[in-house]
Amino acid sequence: MIDHSPGLRIAALLPSALQPRFLAAVETLPGTIILWATNSTHLGRLLYTHDVSLVVVDPVNGGSTLQTNVRRLLRRRPAIPLIVYTAITPTSLQVVAALGRLGLREVVFTSYEDAPERFARTLQRVAATARDASINTLPS
């Protein structure tokens, strides 16, 4: 069962082809806010100016600049949960493997793992895991 408590704030940078399935998942999560980035520079600004629950990107369609910025995000801000949402291609598998070596833990492959309810559960689980980890690391 999906927890329908409001509050997810998702920064997203996705190509138009992936947006409908992502939106279908988000629509099952009332109160969720999507902060759409127009490019990787804008995504970086969003992360420094807004409190986000998680980030969803397709680094393959954003080119090498986005891939570099995602690597930077994984190294410099590991507390921000990141989901790579992409199609399965030889290139995407290489990118995911490289990002996995830097700490990427969550990947959703389009047409395989992005049914709305399943994708929504993934979004919630990733945000909740990060939230719980930050609570557990607060000084007592």
DSSP file (Angstrom, degrees, kcal/mol; ACC not computed):
  #  RESIDUE AA STRUCTURE BP1 BP2  ACC     N-H-->O    O-->H-N    N-H-->O    O-->H-N    TCO  KAPPA ALPHA  PHI   PSI    X-CA   Y-CA   Z-CA
    1    1 A M              0   0    0      0, 0.0     2,-0.4     0, 0.0     0, 0.0   0.000 360.0 360.0 360.0 142.4    0.0    0.0    0.0
    2    2 A I        -     0   0    0     26,-0.0     2,-0.6     2,-0.0   119,-0.1  -0.696 360.0-128.1 -89.6 134.6    1.2    3.5   -0.8
    3    3 A D        -     0   0    0     -2,-0.4    -1,-0.0     1,-0.1   121,-0.0  -0.728  18.7-163.5 -79.0 120.7    1.6    6.1    1.9
    4    4 A H        +     0   0    0     -2,-0.6    -1,-0.1    25,-0.1    -2,-0.0   0.102  38.1 137.0 -97.1  23.2   -0.3    9.1    0.7
    5    5 A S        -     0   0    0      1,-0.1     3,-0.3     2,-0.0    -2,-0.1  -0.490  54.4-120.0 -69.3 139.1    1.2   11.7    3.1
    6    6 A P  S    S+     0   0    0      0, 0.0    25,-0.2     0, 0.0    26,-0.1  -0.200  73.8  81.3 -72.4 166.1    2.1   14.9    1.3
    7    7 A G        +     0   0    0     24,-0.6     2,-0.2     1,-0.3    25,-0.1   0.315  39.6 136.9 127.7 -11.9    5.5   16.4    1.1
    8    8 A L        -     0   0    0     -3,-0.3    25,-2.8    21,-0.1     2,-0.5  -0.494  29.2-169.2 -67.6 132.5    7.7   14.8   -1.6
    9    9 A R  E     -a   33   0A   0     -2,-0.2    44,-3.1    23,-0.2    45,-1.4  -0.963   8.5-169.8-122.3 111.1    9.6   17.5   -3.5
   10   10 A I  E     -ab  34  54A   0     23,-3.0    25,-3.3    -2,-0.5     2,-0.5  -0.895  15.6-154.4-111.3 122.3   11.2   16.0   -6.5
   11   11 A A  E     -ab  35  55A   0     43,-2.3    45,-2.6    -2,-0.5     2,-0.4  -0.835  27.7-174.1 -88.1 127.4   13.8   17.8   -8.7
   12   12 A A  E     +ab  36  56A   0     23,-2.2    25,-3.0    -2,-0.5     2,-0.4  -0.974  28.9 178.2-133.3 139.3   13.6   16.3  -12.2
   13   13 A L  E     + b   0  57A   0     43,-2.2    45,-1.5    -2,-0.4    25,-0.1  -0.854  32.0 148.4-135.5  98.4   15.4   16.6  -15.4
   14   14 A L        -     0   0    0     -2,-0.4     2,-0.1    23,-0.3    72,-0.1  -0.955  48.6-107.9-133.5 147.3   13.9   14.2  -17.9
   15   15 A P    >>  -     0   0    0      0, 0.0     3,-1.6     0, 0.0     4,-1.0  -0.382  40.8-106.9 -68.8 156.7   13.5   14.2  -21.7
   16   16 A S  T 34 S+     0   0    0      1,-0.3     3,-0.3     2,-0.2    -2,-0.0   0.799 116.8  64.4 -57.6 -30.5    9.9   14.7  -22.9
   17   17 A A  T 34 S+     0   0    0      1,-0.2     4,-0.3     2,-0.1    -1,-0.3   0.803 107.8  40.7 -65.2 -28.1    9.6   11.0  -23.8
   18   18 A L  T <> S+     0   0    0     -3,-1.6     4,-1.7     1,-0.1     3,-0.2   0.630  95.1  82.7 -93.7 -15.0   10.0    9.9  -20.2
   19   19 A Q  H  X S+     0   0    0     -4,-1.0     4,-3.0    -3,-0.3     5,-0.2   0.869  82.6  57.6 -63.2 -40.5    7.8   12.6  -18.6
   20   20 A P  H  > S+     0   0    0      0, 0.0     4,-2.1     0, 0.0    -1,-0.2   0.915 110.4  43.0 -60.0 -42.3    4.4   11.0  -19.1
   21   21 A R  H  > S+     0   0    0     -4,-0.3     4,-1.6    -3,-0.2    -2,-0.2   0.883 115.2  50.1 -71.0 -36.8    5.2    7.8  -17.2
   22   22 A F  H  X S+     0   0    0     -4,-1.7     4,-2.4     2,-0.2    -1,-0.2   0.935 111.7  48.2 -63.5 -45.9    7.0    9.8  -14.5
   23   23 A L  H  X S+     0   0    0     -4,-3.0     4,-2.5     1,-0.2    -2,-0.2   0.869 106.4  57.4 -63.3 -36.8    4.0   12.1  -14.2
   24   24 A A  H  < S+     0   0    0     -4,-2.1     4,-0.5    -5,-0.2    -1,-0.2   0.890 109.9  45.1 -61.5 -38.3    1.6    9.1  -14.0
   25   25 A A  H >< S+     0   0    0     -4,-1.6     3,-1.3     1,-0.2    -2,-0.2   0.931 112.8  49.6 -68.9 -45.8    3.6    7.8  -11.0
   26   26 A V  H >< S+     0   0    0     -4,-2.4     3,-2.3     1,-0.3     6,-0.3   0.849 100.3  65.4 -63.7 -34.2    3.7   11.2   -9.3
   27   27 A E  T 3< S+     0   0    0     -4,-2.5    -1,-0.3     1,-0.3    -2,-0.2   0.737  94.5  59.7 -61.8 -21.6   -0.1   11.6   -9.8
   28   28 A T  T <  S+     0   0    0     -3,-1.3    -1,-0.3    -4,-0.5    -2,-0.2   0.494  96.0  69.4 -82.4  -2.5   -0.6    8.7   -7.4
   29   29 A L  S X  S-     0   0    0     -3,-2.3     3,-1.7    -4,-0.2    -1,-0.2  -0.764  81.8-150.0-117.0  83.1    1.2   10.7   -4.7
   30   30 A P  T 3  S+     0   0    0      0, 0.0     3,-0.1     0, 0.0   -23,-0.1  -0.185  79.3  25.2 -55.1 141.4   -1.0   13.6   -3.7
   31   31 A G  T 3  S+     0   0    0      1,-0.3   -24,-0.6   -25,-0.2     2,-0.2   0.391  84.7 141.3  87.1  -3.3    0.8   16.7   -2.5
   32   32 A T    <   -     0   0    0     -3,-1.7     2,-0.5    -6,-0.3    -1,-0.3  -0.532  37.8-153.4 -74.9 137.1    4.0   15.9   -4.4
   33   33 A I  E     -a    9   0A   0    -25,-2.8   -23,-3.0    -2,-0.2     2,-0.5  -0.935   1.2-154.5-112.3 131.9    5.7   18.9   -6.0
   34   34 A I  E     -a   10   0A   0     -2,-0.5     2,-0.8   -25,-0.2   -23,-0.2  -0.926   1.8-160.3-106.7 127.5    7.9   18.5   -9.1
   35   35 A L  E     -a   11   0A   0    -25,-3.3   -23,-2.2    -2,-0.5     2,-0.4  -0.896  19.7-150.5-103.8 100.5   10.6   21.1   -9.6
   36   36 A W  E     -a   12   0A   0     -2,-0.8     2,-0.4   -25,-0.2   -23,-0.2  -0.576   5.1-153.9 -79.3 128.4   11.4   20.8  -13.3
   37   37 A A        -     0   0    0    -25,-3.0   -23,-0.3    -2,-0.4     3,-0.1  -0.798   8.6-156.4 -97.4 143.6   14.9   21.6  -14.4
   38   38 A T  S    S-     0   0    0     -2,-0.4     2,-0.3     1,-0.2    -1,-0.1   0.691  75.8 -10.2 -91.6 -21.3   15.5   22.8  -18.0
   39   39 A N  S  > S-     0   0    0      1,-0.0     4,-2.2    27,-0.0    -1,-0.2  -0.937  83.1 -84.2-162.5 179.5   19.2   21.7  -18.1
   40   40 A S  H  > S+     0   0    0     -2,-0.3     4,-2.0     1,-0.2     5,-0.1   0.835 124.6  53.2 -69.0 -31.4   21.9   20.4  -15.8
   41   41 A T  H  > S+     0   0    0      2,-0.2     4,-2.0     1,-0.2    -1,-0.2   0.927 110.3  47.9 -65.7 -44.3   22.9   23.9  -14.7
   42   42 A H  H  > S+     0   0    0      1,-0.2     4,-2.5     2,-0.2    -2,-0.2   0.888 108.7  54.9 -62.7 -39.8   19.3   24.7  -13.7
   43   43 A L  H  X S+     0   0    0     -4,-2.2     4,-2.0     1,-0.2    -1,-0.2   0.926 106.8  50.9 -59.1 -45.3   19.2   21.4  -11.8
   44   44 A G  H  X S+     0   0    0     -4,-2.0     4,-1.1     1,-0.2    -1,-0.2   0.903 110.0  49.3 -59.3 -42.6   22.2   22.4   -9.8
   45   45 A R  H  X S+     0   0    0     -4,-2.0     4,-1.4     1,-0.2     3,-0.5   0.907 108.3  54.0 -63.8 -41.3   20.6   25.7   -8.9
   46   46 A L  H  X S+     0   0    0     -4,-2.5     4,-1.7     1,-0.2     3,-0.3   0.891 106.0  53.2 -59.0 -39.5   17.4   24.0   -7.9
   47   47 A L  H  < S+     0   0    0     -4,-2.0    -1,-0.2     1,-0.2    -2,-0.2   0.778 112.9  43.3 -69.5 -25.7   19.3   21.7   -5.5
   48   48 A Y  H  < S+     0   0    0     -4,-1.1    -1,-0.2    -3,-0.5    -2,-0.2   0.631 120.8  39.4 -92.6 -14.6   21.0   24.7   -3.8
   49   49 A T  H  < S+     0   0    0     -4,-1.4     2,-0.4    -3,-0.3    -2,-0.2   0.529 114.1  49.0-111.9  -8.0   17.8   26.9   -3.6
   50   50 A H  S  < S-     0   0    0     -4,-1.7     2,-0.7    -5,-0.2    -1,-0.1  -0.972  76.1-122.5-133.3 147.1   15.2   24.3   -2.7
   51   51 A D        -     0   0    0     -2,-0.4     2,-0.3    -3,-0.1    -3,-0.1  -0.800  41.2-171.4 -83.5 114.6   14.8   21.5   -0.1
   52   52 A V        -     0   0    0     -2,-0.7   -42,-0.2    -5,-0.2     3,-0.1  -0.852  30.7-150.9-114.7 147.7   14.2   18.4   -2.2
   53   53 A S  S    S-     0   0    0    -44,-3.1     2,-0.3    -2,-0.3   -43,-0.2   0.834  80.0 -23.2 -78.3 -35.9   13.3   14.9   -1.2
   54   54 A L  E     -b   10   0A   0    -45,-1.4   -43,-2.3    26,-0.1     2,-0.4  -0.980  57.8-119.3-167.2 168.9   15.0   13.4   -4.2
   55   55 A V  E     -bc  11  82A   0     26,-2.3    28,-3.0    -2,-0.3     2,-0.5  -0.959  16.7-165.7-121.5 137.0   16.3   13.9   -7.7
   56   56 A V  E     +bc  12  83A   0    -45,-2.6   -43,-2.2    -2,-0.4     2,-0.3  -0.987  22.8 157.9-124.5 121.4   15.2   12.0  -10.8
   57   57 A V  E     -bc  13  84A   0     26,-2.2    28,-2.8    -2,-0.5   -43,-0.2  -0.949  41.9-142.6-139.2 157.8   17.3   12.3  -14.0
   58   58 A D     >  -     0   0    0    -45,-1.5     4,-0.7    -2,-0.3     3,-0.4  -0.875  21.8-176.6-114.6  93.6   18.1   10.6  -17.2
   59   59 A P  T  4 S+     0   0    0      0, 0.0     8,-0.3     0, 0.0     4,-0.3   0.708  75.9  63.7 -67.4 -18.4   21.8   11.3  -17.5
   60   60 A V  T >4 S+     0   0    0      1,-0.2     3,-1.0     2,-0.2     7,-0.1   0.930 105.1  42.7 -71.1 -44.4   22.0    9.6  -20.9
   61   61 A N  T 34 S+     0   0    0     -3,-0.4    -1,-0.2     1,-0.2     3,-0.1   0.574 106.8  63.6 -79.5  -8.1   19.7   12.1  -22.7
   62   62 A G  T 3X S-     0   0    0     -4,-0.7     4,-0.9     1,-0.2     3,-0.3   0.473 100.9-137.0 -92.2  -2.1   21.4   15.0  -20.9
   63   63 A G  H <>  -     0   0    0     -3,-1.0     4,-2.0    -4,-0.3    -1,-0.2  -0.163  44.2 -44.0  76.1-172.7   24.7   14.4  -22.6
   64   64 A S  H  > S+     0   0    0      1,-0.2     4,-2.4     2,-0.2    -1,-0.2   0.804 132.7  59.5 -67.8 -30.3   28.2   14.5  -21.0
   65   65 A T  H  > S+     0   0    0     -3,-0.3     4,-2.3     2,-0.2    -1,-0.2   0.941 108.7  43.9 -63.9 -45.6   27.5   17.8  -19.1
   66   66 A L  H  X S+     0   0    0     -4,-0.9     4,-2.7     2,-0.2     5,-0.2   0.908 112.2  53.1 -65.3 -40.8   24.6   16.2  -17.2
   67   67 A Q  H  X S+     0   0    0     -4,-2.0     4,-2.2    -8,-0.3    -1,-0.2   0.910 110.2  48.3 -60.6 -41.0   26.7   13.0  -16.6
   68   68 A T  H  X S+     0   0    0     -4,-2.4     4,-2.4     1,-0.2    -1,-0.2   0.914 112.2  48.6 -63.6 -43.2   29.5   15.1  -15.2
   69   69 A N  H  X S+     0   0    0     -4,-2.3     4,-2.4     2,-0.2    -2,-0.2   0.852 110.0  51.4 -68.1 -34.0   27.0   17.0  -13.0
   70   70 A V  H  X S+     0   0    0     -4,-2.7     4,-2.5     2,-0.2    -1,-0.2   0.911 110.1  49.8 -67.7 -41.3   25.4   13.8  -11.7
   71   71 A R  H  X S+     0   0    0     -4,-2.2     4,-2.0    -5,-0.2    -2,-0.2   0.933 111.5  49.1 -59.2 -45.1   28.9   12.5  -10.9
   72   72 A R  H  X S+     0   0    0     -4,-2.4     4,-3.2     1,-0.2     5,-0.4   0.906 109.8  51.7 -60.7 -42.8   29.6   15.7   -9.0
   73   73 A L  H  X S+     0   0    0     -4,-2.4     4,-2.4     1,-0.2     7,-0.2   0.918 108.9  50.2 -61.0 -44.7   26.3   15.5   -7.2
   74   74 A L  H  < S+     0   0    0     -4,-2.5    -1,-0.2     1,-0.2    -2,-0.2   0.866 117.7  40.3 -62.8 -36.3   27.0   11.9   -6.0
   75   75 A R  H  < S+     0   0    0     -4,-2.0    -2,-0.2    -5,-0.2    -1,-0.2   0.920 125.7  31.6 -78.2 -45.3   30.5   12.9   -4.8
   76   76 A R  H  < S+     0   0    0     -4,-3.2    -3,-0.2     1,-0.2    -2,-0.2   0.768 130.8  27.8 -89.4 -27.0   29.6   16.3   -3.2
   77   77 A R    ><  +     0   0    0     -4,-2.4     3,-1.9    -5,-0.4    -1,-0.2  -0.436  63.3 156.3-133.6  60.2   26.1   15.8   -1.9
   78   78 A P  T 3   +     0   0    0      0, 0.0     4,-0.1     0, 0.0    -1,-0.1   0.684  68.5  69.5 -64.3 -16.5   25.6   12.1   -1.3
   79   79 A A  T 3  S+     0   0    0     -3,-0.1    55,-0.1     2,-0.1    54,-0.1   0.697  79.5  87.4 -75.0 -17.4   22.8   12.7    1.2
   80   80 A I  S <  S-     0   0    0     -3,-1.9   -26,-0.1    -7,-0.2     2,-0.1  -0.736  85.3-128.8 -83.1 116.0   20.5   13.8   -1.7
   81   81 A P        -     0   0    0      0, 0.0   -26,-2.3     0, 0.0     2,-0.4  -0.399  25.5-161.7 -68.4 140.6   18.9   10.7   -3.0
   82   82 A L  E     -c   55   0A   0    -28,-0.2    24,-0.6    -4,-0.1     2,-0.5  -0.980  11.9-168.5-128.3 132.1   19.1   10.2   -6.7
   83   83 A I  E     -cd  56 106A   0    -28,-3.0   -26,-2.2    -2,-0.4     2,-0.6  -0.987  13.2-149.3-117.3 124.8   17.1    8.0   -9.1
   84   84 A V  E     -cd  57 107A   0     22,-2.3    24,-3.1    -2,-0.5     2,-0.5  -0.843  14.1-170.2 -89.2 125.3   18.3    7.5  -12.6
   85   85 A Y  E     + d   0 108A   0    -28,-2.8     2,-0.3    -2,-0.6    24,-0.2  -0.966  28.5 133.2-118.8 112.9   15.3    6.9  -14.9
   86   86 A T  E     - d   0 109A   0     22,-1.9    24,-2.3    -2,-0.5     2,-0.2  -0.945  54.7 -94.5-154.5 166.1   16.4    5.8  -18.3
   87   87 A A        -     0   0    0     -2,-0.3     2,-0.8    22,-0.2    24,-0.1  -0.525  48.0-102.7 -81.9 156.4   15.8    3.4  -21.2
   88   88 A I        +     0   0    0     22,-0.3    -1,-0.1    -2,-0.2     3,-0.1  -0.754  63.4 138.9 -85.3 113.0   17.9    0.2  -21.4
   89   89 A T     >  -     0   0    0     -2,-0.8     4,-2.3     1,-0.1     5,-0.2  -0.928  67.0-103.3-142.1 164.2   20.6    0.8  -24.0
   90   90 A P  H  > S+     0   0    0      0, 0.0     4,-1.7     0, 0.0     5,-0.1   0.916 123.6  48.7 -56.9 -41.2   24.2   -0.1  -24.2
   91   91 A T  H  > S+     0   0    0      2,-0.2     4,-2.4     1,-0.2     5,-0.2   0.931 110.1  49.7 -64.9 -45.8   25.1    3.5  -23.5
   92   92 A S  H  > S+     0   0    0      1,-0.2     4,-3.0     2,-0.2     5,-0.2   0.888 109.0  52.8 -63.5 -37.1   22.7    3.8  -20.5
   93   93 A L  H  X S+     0   0    0     -4,-2.3     4,-2.2     2,-0.2    -1,-0.2   0.883 109.8  48.7 -65.5 -37.0   24.1    0.6  -19.0
   94   94 A Q  H  X S+     0   0    0     -4,-1.7     4,-2.2    -5,-0.2    -2,-0.2   0.918 113.5  46.8 -65.9 -43.2   27.7    2.0  -19.2
   95   95 A V  H  X S+     0   0    0     -4,-2.4     4,-2.6     2,-0.2     5,-0.2   0.928 112.8  48.9 -64.5 -45.5   26.5    5.3  -17.6
   96   96 A V  H  X S+     0   0    0     -4,-3.0     4,-2.5     1,-0.2    -1,-0.2   0.908 110.9  50.7 -62.1 -42.4   24.7    3.5  -14.8
   97   97 A A  H  X S+     0   0    0     -4,-2.2     4,-1.5    -5,-0.2    -1,-0.2   0.923 111.7  47.4 -61.8 -44.1   27.7    1.2  -14.1
   98   98 A A  H  X S+     0   0    0     -4,-2.2     4,-0.6     1,-0.2    -2,-0.2   0.916 114.3  46.2 -63.8 -42.9   30.0    4.3  -13.9
   99   99 A L  H ><>S+     0   0    0     -4,-2.6     5,-2.3     1,-0.2     3,-0.9   0.845 106.5  60.0 -68.9 -33.0   27.6    6.1  -11.6
  100  100 A G  H ><5S+     0   0    0     -4,-2.5     3,-1.1     1,-0.3    -1,-0.2   0.864  98.9  56.9 -61.4 -36.2   27.1    3.0   -9.5
  101  101 A R  H 3<5S+     0   0    0     -4,-1.5    -1,-0.3     1,-0.2    -2,-0.2   0.735 107.4  50.1 -66.3 -20.8   30.8    3.0   -8.8
  102  102 A L  T <<5S-     0   0    0     -3,-0.9    -1,-0.2    -4,-0.6    -2,-0.2   0.421 135.5 -81.3 -97.3  -0.4   30.3    6.5   -7.4
  103  103 A G  T < 5S+     0   0    0     -3,-1.1    -3,-0.2    -4,-0.4     2,-0.1   0.443  72.0 153.3 119.5  -0.4   27.4    5.6   -5.2
  104  104 A L      < +     0   0    0     -5,-2.3    -1,-0.3     1,-0.2     3,-0.1  -0.430   9.9 170.1 -61.0 131.3   24.3    5.5   -7.3
  105  105 A R        +     0   0    0    -23,-0.4     2,-0.5     1,-0.2    -1,-0.2   0.576  51.8  60.8-118.6 -16.4   21.9    3.1   -5.7
  106  106 A E  E     +d   83   0A   0    -24,-0.6   -22,-2.3     2,-0.0     2,-0.4  -0.959  49.1 166.1-127.7 126.0   18.6    3.5   -7.6
  107  107 A V  E     -d   84   0A   0     -2,-0.5     2,-0.5   -24,-0.2   -22,-0.2  -1.000  13.6-166.4-133.8 134.9   17.8    3.0  -11.2
  108  108 A V  E     -d   85   0A   0    -24,-3.1   -22,-1.9    -2,-0.4     2,-0.5  -0.987  14.0-150.3-120.0 120.7   14.3    2.7  -12.8
  109  109 A F  E >>  -d   86   0A   0     -2,-0.5     4,-2.8   -24,-0.2     3,-1.6  -0.791  22.4-116.2 -94.0 128.6   14.3    1.4  -16.4
  110  110 A T  T 34 S+     0   0    0    -24,-2.3   -22,-0.3    -2,-0.5    -1,-0.0  -0.307  96.9  15.8 -63.0 144.0   11.5    2.6  -18.6
  111  111 A S  T 34 S+     0   0    0      1,-0.1    -1,-0.3   -24,-0.1   -24,-0.1   0.352 128.8  54.3  72.8  -3.0    9.0    0.0  -19.8
  112  112 A Y  T <4 S+     0   0    0     -3,-1.6    -2,-0.2     3,-0.0     3,-0.1   0.668 122.2  12.2-120.7 -42.3   10.3   -2.4  -17.2
  113  113 A E  S  < S+     0   0    0     -4,-2.8    -3,-0.2     1,-0.1    -6,-0.0   0.182 103.3  86.8-126.2  15.5   10.0   -0.8  -13.8
  114  114 A D        +     0   0    0     -5,-0.4   -89,-0.1     4,-0.1    -1,-0.1   0.082  41.3 139.4-115.6  26.1    8.0    2.3  -14.3
  115  115 A A     >  -     0   0    0     -3,-0.1     4,-3.1     1,-0.1     5,-0.3  -0.490  67.1-110.8 -59.3 140.3    4.4    1.2  -14.0
  116  116 A P  H  > S+     0   0    0      0, 0.0     4,-2.6     0, 0.0     5,-0.2   0.855 113.1  42.6 -49.9 -50.3    2.8    4.1  -12.0
  117  117 A E  H  > S+     0   0    0      2,-0.2     4,-2.2     1,-0.2     5,-0.1   0.914 118.0  46.3 -65.6 -41.3    2.2    2.3   -8.7
  118  118 A R  H  > S+     0   0    0      2,-0.2     4,-2.0     1,-0.2    -1,-0.2   0.931 114.4  46.8 -66.4 -45.0    5.5    0.6   -8.8
  119  119 A F  H  X S+     0   0    0     -4,-3.1     4,-2.6     1,-0.2    -2,-0.2   0.901 111.0  53.3 -63.6 -40.9    7.4    3.8   -9.7
  120  120 A A  H  X S+     0   0    0     -4,-2.6     4,-2.5    -5,-0.3    -1,-0.2   0.909 107.6  50.6 -61.2 -42.3    5.5    5.7   -7.0
  121  121 A R  H  X S+     0   0    0     -4,-2.2     4,-2.8     1,-0.2    -1,-0.2   0.891 109.9  50.9 -62.7 -38.5    6.5    3.1   -4.4
  122  122 A T  H  X S+     0   0    0     -4,-2.0     4,-2.6     2,-0.2     5,-0.3   0.932 109.3  50.1 -64.1 -45.3   10.1    3.5   -5.5
  123  123 A L  H  X S+     0   0    0     -4,-2.6     4,-2.1     1,-0.2    -2,-0.2   0.935 114.7  44.4 -58.0 -46.8   10.0    7.3   -5.2
  124  124 A Q  H  X S+     0   0    0     -4,-2.5     4,-2.8     2,-0.2     5,-0.2   0.918 113.1  50.2 -64.7 -44.2    8.5    7.0   -1.7
  125  125 A R  H  X S+     0   0    0     -4,-2.8     4,-2.6     2,-0.2     5,-0.2   0.919 111.5  47.7 -62.4 -44.7   10.9    4.4   -0.6
  126  126 A V  H  X S+     0   0    0     -4,-2.6     4,-1.9     2,-0.2    -1,-0.2   0.926 114.7  45.7 -64.5 -44.6   14.0    6.3   -1.7
  127  127 A A  H  X S+     0   0    0     -4,-2.1     4,-2.4    -5,-0.3    -2,-0.2   0.914 114.6  48.3 -64.1 -42.4   12.8    9.5   -0.1
  128  128 A A  H  X S+     0   0    0     -4,-2.8     4,-2.9     2,-0.2     5,-0.2   0.892 109.2  52.4 -66.7 -39.9   11.9    7.8    3.1
  129  129 A T  H  X S+     0   0    0     -4,-2.6     4,-2.1    -5,-0.2    -1,-0.2   0.912 112.4  45.3 -62.8 -42.6   15.2    5.9    3.3
  130  130 A A  H  X S+     0   0    0     -4,-1.9     4,-2.1     2,-0.2    -2,-0.2   0.908 113.4  49.9 -66.6 -41.8   17.1    9.2    2.9
  131  131 A R  H  X S+     0   0    0     -4,-2.4     4,-2.0     1,-0.2    -2,-0.2   0.929 112.0  47.8 -62.6 -45.6   14.9   10.9    5.5
  132  132 A D  H  X S+     0   0    0     -4,-2.9     4,-2.2     1,-0.2    -1,-0.2   0.886 110.4  52.3 -63.5 -39.1   15.4    8.1    8.0
  133  133 A A  H  X S+     0   0    0     -4,-2.1     4,-0.8    -5,-0.2    -1,-0.2   0.893 109.5  48.9 -64.8 -39.1   19.2    8.1    7.4
  134  134 A S  H  < S+     0   0    0     -4,-2.1     3,-0.3     1,-0.2     4,-0.3   0.869 111.1  50.0 -70.5 -34.2   19.3   11.9    8.1
  135  135 A I  H >< S+     0   0    0     -4,-2.0     3,-1.1     1,-0.2    -2,-0.2   0.902 109.1  52.2 -67.2 -40.4   17.3   11.5   11.3
  136  136 A N  H 3< S+     0   0    0     -4,-2.2    -1,-0.2     1,-0.2    -2,-0.2   0.660 108.3  51.6 -71.6 -15.6   19.5    8.7   12.5
  137  137 A T  T 3< S+     0   0    0     -4,-0.8    -1,-0.2    -3,-0.3    -2,-0.2   0.401  80.4 116.7-102.7   2.4   22.7   10.8   12.0
  138  138 A L  S <  S-     0   0    0     -3,-1.1     2,-0.1    -4,-0.3    -3,-0.0  -0.456  76.6-103.9 -67.3 141.8   21.5   13.9   13.9
  139  139 A P              0   0    0      0, 0.0    -1,-0.1     0, 0.0    -2,-0.1  -0.385 360.0 360.0 -65.3 144.2   23.6   14.6   17.0
  140  140 A S              0   0    0     -3,-0.1    -2,-0.0    -2,-0.1    -3,-0.0   0.459 360.0 360.0 -94.3 360.0   21.9   13.6   20.3
